Amino acid sequence: MRDRLTPLERLDSYGRGEDIDRLPCVPIVGNTAARVIGAKVSELRNNGSLLAEAHVAAYRLFGYDNIRIFTDLYTQAEAMGAGIVTPPDETAYLDSPAINDISDVERLRPADPGRDGCLPEHLLATRIAVREVGQEVPVAVGLTAPFTNASFLVGTETLVRLTYNDPAAVHRLCEVSLETNLRFARAIIDAGASPSLTDPMSSSTVISPAQFRQFSFPYLKRLVEFIHGLGKKVTLHICGRTNKIWEDMAAAGADCISIDNQIDLADARQKVGARVRLMGNVDPTEVMLQGNPQDVRRAVRQCVAKAWPAPKGYIVASGCSLPTETPVSNIHAMLDAVREIGFPVTDEKLREIS
């Protein structure tokens, strides 16, 4: 099925409450893009031209509504001194934090996105993607939010322990993380894209809602306000259970919150759907990776039924980044399902694809 509108046209019209051809859809394609061009995951991370080629090719293949330049959560932490391992054909992971003892926190310096780590290559990928398809689809760049990035600077267990034993040290870590975020966010926007915030360590699965409000929220809010000041909207994804902090995510200024598959989407619609746009929560593993196209179509229908009436709108999406080996047929099935449902959504259309 062909789309009548480009992603930019669709999102602009949807935001104005005008007629559209279908709901926006974002199967959050990360390193799956490597498979589209037959590349290894490790080849993308430090090669901006190849990273752009992969994401532009994936967009052209599937026709989804947002390109997200992203390889892993550690790009900013690495640029600040953390040790990262890049396996030949798997997602990079943290090997060692930037400092081994909190007494060394004053040694940390904000990253220069034009010089440090792989950030320059990700900015190159951004500029290429914007040049090639930015006139028809929004381009975003994954930005690891302050609290999560701070956990990679000192180690997750250490950071959580410090929230109890040395709160001032946590704030110092978040301040230097925030400065890196601000610099990278400005560079992303200067390249013609929008920052897309991800903050898994702020999940209520990891820290309490009270800890979130004390240590993560103030820095998220400042980051969102900075991005808004540069004329861009903000999508915020926090993994795991977030129902107890939805109001805070909205209060931080997020324009859209991405909902993990562990959460009841109907509950999110009722509690914050009038304040922020919702996005998610098709299961990226059991459905998108391990399921078949009919499973995907069924999951899309269920999510749309729960969330599409939200006053601020709903974007059909996976609950988190897709696993690298997600079948191409399942990504096509997600897009095909939203095209078949169309817009406005009706009960009859939802039944037709069940």
RAWORA-V999174 format. One record per pair of residues at least 12 apart in sequence whose C-alpha atoms are under 10 Angstrom apart, sorted by the first residue. I is the first residue (numbers start at 1). J is the second residue. D is the distance in whole Angstrom. If there is no record, write none. Layout:
I;J;D / I;J;D
//
This chain:
1;335;9 / 1;336;7 / 1;339;7 / 1;340;8 / 2;21;10 / 2;63;9 / 2;336;10 / 2;339;8 / 3;20;10 / 3;21;7 / 3;22;8 / 3;63;8 / 3;339;8 / 3;342;10 / 4;20;8 / 4;21;6 / 4;22;9 / 5;20;8 / 5;21;7 / 5;22;9 / 5;136;9 / 6;21;10 / 6;63;9 / 6;64;9 / 6;65;8 / 6;135;9 / 6;136;6 / 6;137;7 / 6;138;10 / 7;24;7 / 7;25;9 / 7;63;8 / 7;64;7 / 7;65;5 / 7;66;7 / 7;135;10 / 7;136;6 / 7;137;5 / 7;138;7 / 8;24;10 / 8;65;8 / 8;66;9 / 8;134;9 / 8;135;8 / 8;136;6 / 8;137;5 / 8;138;6 / 9;65;10 / 9;135;10 / 9;136;8 / 9;137;9 / 10;22;8 / 10;23;8 / 10;24;7 / 10;65;8 / 10;136;10 / 10;137;10 / 11;23;9 / 11;24;7 / 11;65;8 / 11;66;10 / 11;137;9 / 11;138;9 / 11;315;10 / 14;312;10 / 14;313;8 / 14;314;10 / 15;277;10 / 15;312;8 / 15;313;8 / 17;311;10 / 17;312;10 / 17;313;9 / 19;343;8 / 19;344;8 / 20;342;8 / 20;343;6 / 20;344;8 / 21;338;10 / 21;339;8 / 21;340;10 / 21;341;10 / 21;342;6 / 21;343;6 / 21;344;8 / 22;335;10 / 22;337;10 / 22;338;6 / 22;339;6 / 22;340;8 / 22;341;7 / 22;342;4 / 22;343;5 / 22;344;8 / 22;345;8 / 23;65;10 / 23;304;9 / 23;308;8 / 23;313;9 / 23;314;7 / 23;315;6 / 23;316;7 / 23;335;10 / 23;338;6 / 23;339;8 / 23;341;8 / 23;342;7 / 23;343;7 / 23;344;8 / 23;345;9 / 24;64;8 / 24;65;6 / 24;66;9 / 24;279;10 / 24;313;10 / 24;314;8 / 24;315;5 / 24;316;6 / 24;317;9 / 24;335;9 / 24;338;8 / 24;339;10 / 25;63;9 / 25;64;6 / 25;65;6 / 25;66;8 / 25;279;9 / 25;280;9 / 25;300;10 / 25;314;9 / 25;315;6 / 25;316;5 / 25;317;6 / 25;318;9 / 25;334;8 / 25;335;7 / 25;337;10 / 25;338;7 / 25;339;9 / 26;62;10 / 26;63;9 / 26;64;6 / 26;65;6 / 26;66;6 / 26;67;8 / 26;68;10 / 26;279;9 / 26;280;8 / 26;315;7 / 26;316;6 / 26;317;5 / 26;318;7 / 26;321;10 / 26;331;10 / 26;334;9 / 26;335;8 / 27;62;9 / 27;64;7 / 27;65;9 / 27;66;9 / 27;67;10 / 27;280;9 / 27;281;10 / 27;282;9 / 27;284;9 / 27;288;9 / 27;315;10 / 27;316;8 / 27;317;5 / 27;318;5 / 27;319;9 / 27;320;9 / 27;321;8 / 27;322;7 / 27;330;10 / 27;331;7 / 27;332;9 / 27;334;7 / 27;335;8 / 28;64;9 / 28;65;10 / 28;66;9 / 28;67;8 / 28;68;8 / 28;70;10 / 28;280;9 / 28;284;9 / 28;317;7 / 28;318;6 / 28;319;8 / 28;320;7 / 28;321;5 / 28;322;6 / 28;323;9 / 28;331;10 / 29;55;8 / 29;58;8 / 29;59;9 / 29;64;10 / 29;66;9 / 29;67;8 / 29;68;7 / 29;69;9 / 29;70;9 / 29;71;10 / 29;318;9 / 29;320;9 / 29;321;6 / 29;322;6 / 29;323;8 / 29;324;8 / 29;326;9 / 29;331;9 / 30;54;10 / 30;55;8 / 30;58;10 / 30;67;9 / 30;68;7 / 30;69;7 / 30;70;6 / 30;71;6 / 30;72;8 / 30;91;10 / 30;142;10 / 30;320;10 / 30;321;6 / 30;322;6 / 30;323;8 / 30;324;7 / 31;44;8 / 31;45;9 / 31;51;9 / 31;54;9 / 31;55;9 / 31;69;10 / 31;70;8 / 31;71;6 / 31;72;8 / 31;89;10 / 31;90;8 / 31;91;7 / 31;321;9 / 31;322;8 / 31;323;7 / 31;324;5 / 31;325;9 / 31;326;10 / 32;54;9 / 32;55;9 / 32;58;8 / 32;71;10 / 32;321;9 / 32;322;7 / 32;323;7 / 32;324;4 / 32;325;6 / 32;326;7 / 32;327;9 / 32;328;9 / 33;51;8 / 33;52;10 / 33;53;9 / 33;54;5 / 33;55;6 / 33;56;9 / 33;57;8 / 33;58;6 / 33;59;9 / 33;69;10 / 33;70;10 / 33;71;10 / 33;322;10 / 33;324;8 / 33;325;10 / 34;50;9 / 34;51;8 / 34;53;9 / 34;54;6 / 34;55;8 / 34;57;9 / 34;58;9 / 34;71;10 / 34;89;9 / 34;324;8 / 34;325;10 / 35;54;8 / 35;58;9 / 35;324;8 / 35;325;8 / 35;326;9 / 35;327;10 / 35;328;9 / 36;53;10 / 36;54;7 / 36;55;9 / 36;56;10 / 36;57;7 / 36;58;6 / 36;59;10 / 36;61;8 / 36;328;8 / 37;50;9 / 37;53;8 / 37;54;6 / 37;55;9 / 37;56;10 / 37;57;7 / 37;58;8 / 38;54;9 / 39;51;10 / 39;54;8 / 39;89;9 / 40;87;10 / 40;88;7 / 40;89;5 / 40;90;8 / 40;91;10 / 41;71;8 / 41;86;9 / 41;87;8 / 41;88;7 / 41;89;5 / 41;90;6 / 41;91;7 / 41;92;9 / 41;324;8 / 42;71;9 / 42;85;10 / 42;86;6 / 42;87;7 / 42;88;5 / 42;89;5 / 42;90;7 / 42;91;7 / 42;92;8 / 43;86;10 / 43;88;8 / 43;89;8 / 44;70;10 / 44;71;8 / 44;89;10 / 44;121;9 / 44;122;9 / 44;125;10 / 45;70;9 / 45;71;6 / 45;72;8 / 45;75;9 / 45;86;9 / 45;91;9 / 45;92;9 / 45;118;7 / 45;119;9 / 45;121;8 / 45;122;8 / 46;71;10 / 46;117;9 / 46;118;5 / 46;119;8 / 46;120;9 / 46;121;6 / 46;122;8 / 46;125;10 / 47;118;8 / 47;120;9 / 47;121;6 / 47;122;8 / 47;124;9 / 47;125;8 / 48;69;10 / 48;118;9 / 48;119;9 / 48;120;8 / 48;121;4 / 48;122;5 / 48;123;7 / 48;124;5 / 48;125;4 / 48;126;8 / 48;127;9 / 48;128;8 / 48;129;10 / 49;121;8 / 49;122;9 / 49;124;7 / 49;125;6 / 49;126;9 / 49;127;10 / 49;128;7 / 49;129;9 / 50;121;10 / 50;124;10 / 50;125;8 / 50;128;10 / 51;69;8 / 51;70;9 / 51;71;9 / 51;121;8 / 51;122;8 / 51;124;9 / 51;125;6 / 51;126;9 / 51;128;9 / 51;129;9 / 52;67;10 / 52;68;10 / 52;69;8 / 52;121;10 / 52;122;8 / 52;123;10 / 52;124;8 / 52;125;4 / 52;126;7 / 52;127;9 / 52;128;6 / 52;129;6 / 52;130;9 / 52;132;9 / 53;125;8 / 53;128;8 / 53;129;8 / 53;132;10 / 54;69;10 / 54;125;10 / 54;129;10 / 55;67;7 / 55;68;8 / 55;69;7 / 55;70;9 / 55;125;9 / 55;126;10 / 55;129;8 / 55;139;10 / 56;68;10 / 56;69;10 / 56;125;10 / 56;128;9 / 56;129;6 / 56;130;9 / 56;132;8 / 56;133;7 / 56;134;10 / 56;139;10 / 57;129;10 / 58;328;10 / 59;133;9 / 59;137;9 / 60;133;9 / 61;328;9 / 61;331;10 / 61;332;9 / 62;328;9 / 62;329;10 / 62;331;7 / 62;332;6 / 62;333;10 / 62;334;9 / 62;335;7 / 62;336;9 / 63;137;9 / 63;332;9 / 63;335;8 / 64;137;8 / 64;317;10 / 64;331;9 / 64;332;9 / 64;334;9 / 64;335;7 / 65;136;9 / 65;137;6 / 65;138;7 / 65;139;9 / 65;315;9 / 65;316;10 / 65;317;10 / 65;335;10 / 66;134;10 / 66;136;10 / 66;137;6 / 66;138;5 / 66;139;6 / 66;140;7 / 67;126;10 / 67;129;8 / 67;130;10 / 67;133;9 / 67;134;9 / 67;137;7 / 67;138;6 / 67;139;5 / 67;140;6 / 67;141;8 / 67;193;10 / 68;126;9 / 68;129;10 / 68;138;9 / 68;139;6 / 68;140;5 / 68;141;5 / 68;142;7 / 68;193;9 / 68;194;9 / 68;195;9 / 68;196;8 / 69;122;7 / 69;123;9 / 69;125;7 / 69;126;7 / 69;129;9 / 69;139;8 / 69;140;6 / 69;141;5 / 69;142;6 / 69;143;10 / 69;193;10 / 69;195;10 / 69;196;9 / 70;122;8 / 70;125;10 / 70;126;10 / 70;140;9 / 70;141;6 / 70;142;5 / 70;143;8 / 70;196;10 / 70;321;10 / 71;91;7 / 71;92;8 / 71;122;9 / 71;141;10 / 71;142;8 / 71;321;10 / 72;91;7 / 72;92;6 / 72;93;8 / 72;94;10 / 72;142;8 / 72;143;10 / 72;144;9 / 72;321;10 / 73;91;10 / 73;92;8 / 73;93;8 / 73;94;9 / 73;142;8 / 73;143;8 / 73;144;6 / 73;145;9 / 73;148;9 / 73;149;8 / 73;152;9 / 73;198;8 / 73;199;9 / 73;200;9 / 74;92;8 / 74;93;7 / 74;94;7 / 74;118;10 / 74;143;9 / 74;144;8 / 74;148;10 / 74;149;7 / 74;152;7 / 74;153;10 / 75;92;9 / 75;113;10 / 75;116;9 / 75;117;7 / 75;118;6 / 75;119;7 / 75;122;9 / 75;142;10 / 75;143;9 / 75;144;8 / 75;149;9 / 76;110;9 / 76;111;7 / 76;112;9 / 76;113;8 / 76;116;9 / 76;117;8 / 76;118;8 / 76;119;7 / 76;143;8 / 76;144;7 / 76;145;10 / 76;149;7 / 76;150;10 / 76;152;9 / 76;153;10 / 76;177;8 / 76;180;7 / 76;181;8 / 76;184;8 / 77;94;9 / 77;97;8 / 77;98;7 / 77;110;9 / 77;111;8 / 77;117;9 / 77;144;9 / 77;148;10 / 77;149;6 / 77;150;8 / 77;151;9 / 77;152;6 / 77;153;6 / 77;154;10 / 77;177;8 / 77;180;9 / 78;94;9 / 78;96;10 / 78;97;9 / 78;98;8 / 78;111;9 / 78;116;8 / 78;117;6 / 78;118;8 / 78;119;9 / 78;149;10 / 78;152;9 / 78;153;9 / 79;98;9 / 79;109;10 / 79;110;8 / 79;111;6 / 79;112;8 / 79;113;8 / 79;115;9 / 79;116;5 / 79;117;4 / 79;118;7 / 79;119;7 / 79;180;9 / 80;97;10 / 80;98;7 / 80;99;10 / 80;108;7 / 80;109;7 / 80;110;6 / 80;111;5 / 80;112;9 / 80;116;8 / 80;117;8 / 80;149;10 / 80;152;10 / 80;153;8 / 80;176;10 / 80;177;9 / 80;180;8 / 81;96;9 / 81;97;8 / 81;98;5 / 81;99;8 / 81;108;8 / 81;109;9 / 81;110;10 / 81;111;9 / 81;116;9 / 81;117;9 / 81;152;10 / 81;153;8 / 82;94;7 / 82;95;8 / 82;96;6 / 82;97;5 / 82;98;4 / 82;99;8 / 82;117;10 / 82;152;7 / 82;153;6 / 82;154;9 / 82;155;10 / 83;95;5 / 83;96;5 / 83;97;6 / 83;98;7 / 83;99;10 / 83;152;9 / 83;153;9 / 84;96;7 / 84;97;9 / 89;324;10 / 90;324;8 / 91;323;10 / 91;324;8 / 94;152;7 / 94;153;10 / 94;155;9 / 95;152;9 / 95;155;10 / 96;152;8 / 96;153;8 / 96;154;8 / 96;155;8 / 97;150;9 / 97;151;8 / 97;152;5 / 97;153;5 / 97;154;5 / 97;155;6 / 97;156;9 / 98;150;10 / 98;151;10 / 98;152;7 / 98;153;5 / 98;154;6 / 98;155;8 / 99;152;9 / 99;153;6 / 99;154;5 / 99;155;8 / 100;153;9 / 100;154;6 / 100;155;8 / 100;158;9 / 101;154;7 / 101;155;10 / 101;158;9 / 102;153;10 / 102;154;7 / 102;158;9 / 102;159;9 / 102;162;9 / 102;166;9 / 102;169;7 / 102;170;9 / 102;172;10 / 102;173;9 / 103;169;9 / 104;154;10 / 105;153;9 / 105;154;9 / 105;169;8 / 105;170;10 / 105;172;8 / 105;173;7 / 105;176;9 / 106;169;10 / 106;172;8 / 106;173;9 / 106;176;9 / 108;153;9 / 108;172;10 / 108;173;8 / 108;176;7 / 108;177;9 / 109;176;7 / 109;177;9 / 109;179;9 / 109;180;8 / 110;175;9 / 110;176;6 / 110;177;7 / 110;178;8 / 110;179;6 / 110;180;5 / 110;181;9 / 110;182;10 / 110;183;8 / 110;184;10 / 111;176;9 / 111;177;9 / 111;179;8 / 111;180;5 / 111;181;9 / 111;183;8 / 111;184;8 / 112;179;10 / 112;180;7 / 112;183;7 / 112;184;8 / 112;187;10 / 113;180;8 / 113;181;9 / 113;183;7 / 113;184;6 / 113;185;9 / 113;186;9 / 113;187;7 / 113;188;9 / 114;183;9 / 114;184;9 / 114;187;8 / 119;184;8 / 119;187;10 / 119;188;10 / 120;184;10 / 120;187;10 / 122;141;8 / 122;142;10 / 122;188;9 / 123;141;9 / 123;184;9 / 123;187;7 / 123;188;7 / 123;189;10 / 123;190;9 / 123;191;7 / 123;192;10 / 123;193;9 / 124;188;10 / 124;191;8 / 125;141;10 / 125;191;10 / 126;139;7 / 126;140;8 / 126;141;7 / 126;188;7 / 126;189;10 / 126;191;6 / 126;192;8 / 126;193;7 / 126;194;10 / 127;139;9 / 127;188;9 / 127;190;9 / 127;191;5 / 127;192;7 / 127;193;8 / 128;191;9 / 128;192;10 / 129;191;10 / 129;192;9 / 129;193;9 / 130;191;8 / 130;192;6 / 130;193;7 / 131;191;10 / 131;192;9 / 134;192;8 / 134;193;8 / 138;192;9 / 138;193;7 / 138;194;8 / 139;188;10 / 139;191;10 / 139;192;8 / 139;193;5 / 139;194;7 / 139;195;9 / 139;196;10 / 140;188;8 / 140;189;9 / 140;192;9 / 140;193;5 / 140;194;5 / 140;195;6 / 140;196;6 / 140;197;10 / 140;234;10 / 140;235;10 / 141;184;10 / 141;185;9 / 141;188;7 / 141;189;9 / 141;193;7 / 141;194;6 / 141;195;5 / 141;196;6 / 141;197;8 / 142;185;10 / 142;188;10 / 142;194;9 / 142;195;6 / 142;196;5 / 142;197;6 / 142;198;7 / 143;181;7 / 143;182;10 / 143;184;8 / 143;185;8 / 143;188;9 / 143;194;10 / 143;195;6 / 143;196;6 / 143;197;5 / 143;198;6 / 143;199;9 / 143;236;10 / 144;177;9 / 144;178;10 / 144;180;10 / 144;181;8 / 144;195;9 / 144;196;8 / 144;197;6 / 144;198;5 / 144;199;6 / 144;200;9 / 144;201;10 / 144;237;10 / 145;174;9 / 145;177;8 / 145;178;8 / 145;180;10 / 145;181;7 / 145;182;10 / 145;196;9 / 145;197;6 / 145;198;6 / 145;199;5 / 145;200;9 / 145;201;9 / 145;202;9 / 145;216;9 / 145;219;8 / 145;220;7 / 145;223;8 / 145;236;9 / 145;237;10 / 145;238;10 / 146;171;10 / 146;173;8 / 146;174;5 / 146;175;8 / 146;176;8 / 146;177;5 / 146;178;5 / 146;179;9 / 146;180;8 / 146;181;7 / 146;182;10 / 146;197;10 / 146;198;9 / 146;199;8 / 146;201;10 / 146;202;10 / 146;215;9 / 146;216;7 / 146;217;9 / 146;218;10 / 146;219;6 / 146;220;7 / 146;223;8 / 147;159;9 / 147;170;9 / 147;171;9 / 147;173;8 / 147;174;6 / 147;175;9 / 147;177;8 / 147;178;8 / 147;199;7 / 147;200;9 / 147;201;7 / 147;202;7 / 147;212;9 / 147;215;7 / 147;216;5 / 147;217;9 / 147;218;10 / 147;219;8 / 147;220;8 / 148;174;9 / 148;177;9 / 148;198;8 / 148;199;5 / 148;200;6 / 148;201;5 / 148;202;7 / 148;203;10 / 148;216;9 / 148;238;10 / 149;173;9 / 149;174;8 / 149;176;10 / 149;177;6 / 149;178;9 / 149;180;9 / 149;181;9 / 149;198;10 / 149;199;8 / 149;200;10 / 149;201;9 / 150;170;8 / 150;171;9 / 150;172;9 / 150;173;6 / 150;174;6 / 150;175;9 / 150;176;8 / 150;177;6 / 150;178;9 / 150;201;9 / 151;170;9 / 151;173;8 / 151;174;9 / 151;177;10 / 151;201;8 / 152;177;10 / 152;201;10 / 153;173;8 / 153;174;10 / 153;176;10 / 153;177;9 / 154;170;10 / 154;173;8 / 156;201;8 / 156;206;10 / 158;170;10 / 159;173;9 / 160;201;9 / 160;206;8 / 160;207;7 / 160;211;9 / 163;207;9 / 163;211;7 / 163;214;9 / 163;215;8 / 164;211;9 / 167;214;9 / 167;215;8 / 168;215;10 / 170;215;7 / 170;216;10 / 171;214;9 / 171;215;7 / 171;216;9 / 171;218;10 / 171;219;9 / 174;215;8 / 174;216;8 / 174;218;10 / 174;219;7 / 174;220;10 / 175;219;8 / 177;219;9 / 178;219;7 / 178;220;8 / 178;222;8 / 178;223;7 / 179;219;10 / 179;223;9 / 181;195;9 / 181;197;10 / 181;219;10 / 181;220;10 / 181;223;7 / 182;222;9 / 182;223;7 / 182;224;10 / 182;226;7 / 182;227;8 / 185;197;10 / 185;223;9 / 185;224;10 / 185;226;9 / 185;227;7 / 185;230;9 / 186;226;9 / 186;227;8 / 186;230;8 / 189;227;8 / 189;230;8 / 189;231;9 / 189;232;8 / 190;230;9 / 193;232;9 / 194;227;8 / 194;230;10 / 194;231;9 / 194;232;6 / 194;233;7 / 194;234;8 / 194;235;9 / 195;224;10 / 195;227;8 / 195;232;8 / 195;233;8 / 195;234;7 / 195;235;8 / 195;236;10 / 196;233;9 / 196;234;6 / 196;235;5 / 196;236;7 / 196;237;8 / 197;220;9 / 197;223;9 / 197;224;9 / 197;234;7 / 197;235;6 / 197;236;5 / 197;237;6 / 197;238;9 / 197;254;9 / 197;257;10 / 197;258;10 / 198;235;8 / 198;236;6 / 198;237;5 / 198;238;6 / 198;239;8 / 198;258;9 / 198;320;10 / 199;216;9 / 199;220;9 / 199;236;8 / 199;237;6 / 199;238;5 / 199;239;7 / 200;237;8 / 200;238;5 / 200;239;5 / 200;240;8 / 201;216;9 / 201;238;8 / 201;239;8 / 201;240;9 / 202;215;9 / 202;216;7 / 202;217;9 / 202;237;10 / 202;238;7 / 202;239;8 / 202;240;9 / 202;241;10 / 202;242;9 / 202;245;10 / 203;237;10 / 203;238;6 / 203;239;6 / 203;240;6 / 203;241;6 / 203;242;6 / 203;243;10 / 203;244;10 / 203;245;9 / 204;238;9 / 204;239;9 / 204;240;7 / 204;241;6 / 204;242;6 / 204;243;8 / 204;244;7 / 204;245;8 / 205;239;8 / 205;240;6 / 205;241;6 / 205;242;8 / 206;239;10 / 206;240;9 / 206;241;9 / 208;244;9 / 208;245;9 / 209;242;9 / 209;243;10 / 209;244;7 / 209;245;6 / 209;248;9 / 210;244;10 / 210;245;9 / 212;245;8 / 212;248;9 / 213;245;8 / 213;248;8 / 213;249;10 / 217;245;10 / 217;248;7 / 217;249;8 / 217;251;9 / 217;252;7 / 218;252;8 / 219;252;9 / 220;236;9 / 220;249;9 / 220;251;10 / 220;252;6 / 220;253;9 / 220;254;9 / 221;248;10 / 221;249;9 / 221;250;10 / 221;251;8 / 221;252;4 / 221;253;6 / 221;254;8 / 222;252;8 / 222;253;9 / 223;252;9 / 223;253;9 / 224;236;9 / 224;252;7 / 224;253;6 / 224;254;7 / 224;255;9 / 225;252;8 / 225;253;7 / 225;254;9 / 228;253;9 / 228;254;10 / 228;255;10 / 232;255;10 / 233;253;9 / 233;254;8 / 233;255;6 / 233;256;8 / 234;253;8 / 234;254;5 / 234;255;5 / 234;256;7 / 234;257;9 / 235;253;10 / 235;254;6 / 235;255;6 / 235;256;5 / 235;257;6 / 235;258;7 / 235;276;10 / 235;277;9 / 235;278;9 / 235;279;9 / 236;249;8 / 236;250;9 / 236;252;10 / 236;253;9 / 236;254;6 / 236;255;8 / 236;256;6 / 236;257;5 / 236;258;6 / 236;259;9 / 236;279;10 / 237;249;9 / 237;254;10 / 237;256;9 / 237;257;6 / 237;258;5 / 237;259;7 / 237;260;8 / 237;279;9 / 237;280;10 / 237;319;9 / 237;320;8 / 238;257;8 / 238;258;7 / 238;259;7 / 238;260;8 / 238;319;10 / 238;320;9 / 239;258;9 / 239;259;8 / 239;260;6 / 239;261;9 / 239;262;9 / 239;263;10 / 239;319;8 / 239;320;7 / 240;259;8 / 240;260;6 / 240;261;8 / 240;262;6 / 240;263;8 / 240;319;9 / 240;320;10 / 241;259;9 / 241;260;7 / 241;261;9 / 241;262;7 / 241;263;6 / 241;264;10 / 242;259;8 / 242;260;8 / 242;262;9 / 242;263;8 / 242;268;10 / 243;259;9 / 243;262;10 / 243;263;7 / 243;264;9 / 243;265;10 / 243;267;8 / 243;268;7 / 243;271;9 / 243;272;10 / 246;259;10 / 246;268;8 / 246;271;8 / 246;272;7 / 246;273;10 / 246;276;10 / 247;268;10 / 247;271;8 / 247;272;7 / 247;275;9 / 247;276;10 / 249;272;10 / 249;276;9 / 250;272;8 / 250;273;10 / 250;275;7 / 250;276;6 / 250;277;10 / 251;275;9 / 251;276;10 / 253;275;10 / 253;276;9 / 254;275;9 / 254;276;7 / 254;277;9 / 255;275;8 / 255;276;5 / 255;277;6 / 255;278;9 / 255;312;9 / 256;273;10 / 256;275;9 / 256;276;5 / 256;277;4 / 256;278;6 / 256;279;7 / 256;312;9 / 256;313;9 / 256;314;9 / 256;315;9 / 257;272;9 / 257;273;10 / 257;276;7 / 257;277;6 / 257;278;5 / 257;279;6 / 257;280;9 / 257;314;10 / 257;315;10 / 258;277;9 / 258;278;6 / 258;279;5 / 258;280;6 / 258;281;8 / 258;314;10 / 258;315;9 / 258;316;10 / 258;317;8 / 258;318;9 / 258;319;7 / 258;320;8 / 259;278;7 / 259;279;6 / 259;280;5 / 259;281;5 / 259;282;9 / 259;317;9 / 259;318;9 / 259;319;6 / 259;320;8 / 260;279;9 / 260;280;6 / 260;281;5 / 260;282;8 / 260;283;8 / 260;284;9 / 260;317;10 / 260;318;8 / 260;319;4 / 260;320;6 / 261;280;7 / 261;281;4 / 261;282;6 / 261;283;5 / 261;284;8 / 261;285;10 / 261;303;10 / 261;317;10 / 261;318;8 / 261;319;5 / 261;320;8 / 262;281;8 / 262;282;10 / 262;283;8 / 262;319;8 / 263;280;10 / 263;281;8 / 263;319;9 / 264;281;9 / 264;303;9 / 264;306;9 / 264;307;10 / 265;278;9 / 265;279;9 / 265;280;8 / 265;281;7 / 265;282;10 / 265;302;10 / 265;303;7 / 265;304;9 / 265;305;10 / 265;306;6 / 265;307;6 / 266;303;8 / 266;304;10 / 266;305;9 / 266;306;5 / 266;307;6 / 266;308;10 / 266;309;10 / 266;310;9 / 267;306;9 / 267;307;9 / 268;306;9 / 268;307;8 / 268;310;9 / 269;306;8 / 269;307;6 / 269;308;9 / 269;309;8 / 269;310;6 / 269;311;8 / 269;312;9 / 269;313;9 / 269;314;9 / 270;306;10 / 270;307;9 / 270;309;10 / 270;310;8 / 270;311;10 / 272;310;9 / 272;311;9 / 272;312;9 / 273;307;8 / 273;308;10 / 273;309;9 / 273;310;5 / 273;311;6 / 273;312;6 / 273;313;8 / 273;314;9 / 274;309;10 / 274;310;7 / 274;311;5 / 274;312;6 / 274;313;9 / 275;310;9 / 275;311;8 / 275;312;7 / 275;313;10 / 276;310;9 / 276;311;8 / 276;312;6 / 276;313;8 / 276;314;9 / 277;307;10 / 277;310;8 / 277;311;8 / 277;312;5 / 277;313;5 / 277;314;6 / 277;315;8 / 278;307;8 / 278;308;9 / 278;310;8 / 278;311;10 / 278;312;8 / 278;313;6 / 278;314;5 / 278;315;6 / 278;316;9 / 278;317;10 / 279;303;10 / 279;307;9 / 279;308;10 / 279;313;9 / 279;314;6 / 279;315;5 / 279;316;6 / 279;317;6 / 279;318;8 / 279;319;8 / 280;300;10 / 280;303;8 / 280;304;10 / 280;307;9 / 280;314;8 / 280;315;7 / 280;316;6 / 280;317;4 / 280;318;5 / 280;319;5 / 280;320;8 / 281;299;9 / 281;300;9 / 281;302;10 / 281;303;7 / 281;304;10 / 281;307;10 / 281;315;9 / 281;316;7 / 281;317;6 / 281;318;5 / 281;319;4 / 281;320;8 / 282;296;8 / 282;297;10 / 282;298;10 / 282;299;6 / 282;300;7 / 282;301;10 / 282;302;9 / 282;303;7 / 282;304;10 / 282;316;8 / 282;317;6 / 282;318;4 / 282;319;5 / 282;320;8 / 282;334;9 / 283;296;9 / 283;299;8 / 283;300;10 / 283;317;9 / 283;318;6 / 283;319;6 / 283;320;8 / 283;321;10 / 283;322;9 / 284;296;10 / 284;317;9 / 284;318;6 / 284;319;6 / 284;320;6 / 284;321;7 / 284;322;5 / 284;323;7 / 284;326;8 / 285;318;9 / 285;319;9 / 285;320;9 / 285;321;10 / 285;322;7 / 285;323;7 / 285;326;8 / 287;299;8 / 287;300;10 / 287;318;9 / 287;326;10 / 287;330;9 / 288;318;8 / 288;319;10 / 288;322;7 / 288;323;8 / 288;325;10 / 288;326;6 / 288;327;7 / 288;328;10 / 288;329;9 / 288;330;6 / 288;331;7 / 288;333;9 / 288;334;9 / 289;322;8 / 289;323;7 / 289;324;9 / 289;325;7 / 289;326;4 / 289;327;6 / 289;328;10 / 289;330;8 / 289;331;9 / 290;325;10 / 290;326;8 / 290;327;8 / 290;330;9 / 291;326;9 / 291;327;9 / 291;330;8 / 292;327;9 / 292;329;8 / 292;330;6 / 292;333;9 / 293;327;9 / 293;328;10 / 293;329;7 / 293;330;5 / 293;331;8 / 293;332;8 / 293;333;5 / 293;334;8 / 293;336;10 / 293;337;9 / 294;330;9 / 294;333;8 / 294;334;10 / 294;337;10 / 294;353;9 / 294;354;8 / 295;330;9 / 295;333;9 / 295;334;10 / 295;354;9 / 296;329;10 / 296;330;6 / 296;331;8 / 296;332;9 / 296;333;6 / 296;334;6 / 296;335;10 / 296;336;10 / 296;337;8 / 297;330;9 / 297;332;10 / 297;333;6 / 297;334;6 / 297;335;9 / 297;336;8 / 297;337;5 / 297;338;9 / 297;340;10 / 297;350;10 / 297;353;7 / 297;354;7 / 298;333;10 / 298;334;9 / 298;337;9 / 298;350;9 / 298;351;10 / 298;353;7 / 298;354;5 / 299;318;10 / 299;334;9 / 299;337;10 / 299;354;9 / 300;316;7 / 300;317;8 / 300;318;9 / 300;333;9 / 300;334;7 / 300;335;9 / 300;336;10 / 300;337;7 / 300;338;7 / 300;341;10 / 300;350;9 / 300;353;9 / 300;354;9 / 301;316;10 / 301;334;10 / 301;337;8 / 301;338;8 / 301;341;8 / 301;349;9 / 301;350;6 / 301;351;8 / 301;352;10 / 301;353;7 / 301;354;7 / 302;350;8 / 302;354;9 / 303;315;10 / 303;316;7 / 303;317;9 / 304;316;7 / 304;338;9 / 304;341;9 / 304;345;8 / 304;350;8 / 305;345;9 / 305;346;9 / 305;347;8 / 305;350;7 / 308;343;10 / 308;344;9 / 308;345;8 / 309;344;10 / 309;345;9 / 316;334;8 / 316;335;9 / 316;337;10 / 316;338;8 / 317;334;8 / 317;335;10 / 318;331;10 / 318;334;9 / 336;353;10 / 337;350;9 / 337;353;7 / 337;354;10 / 338;350;10 / 338;353;10 / 340;352;9 / 340;353;7 / 341;353;8
//
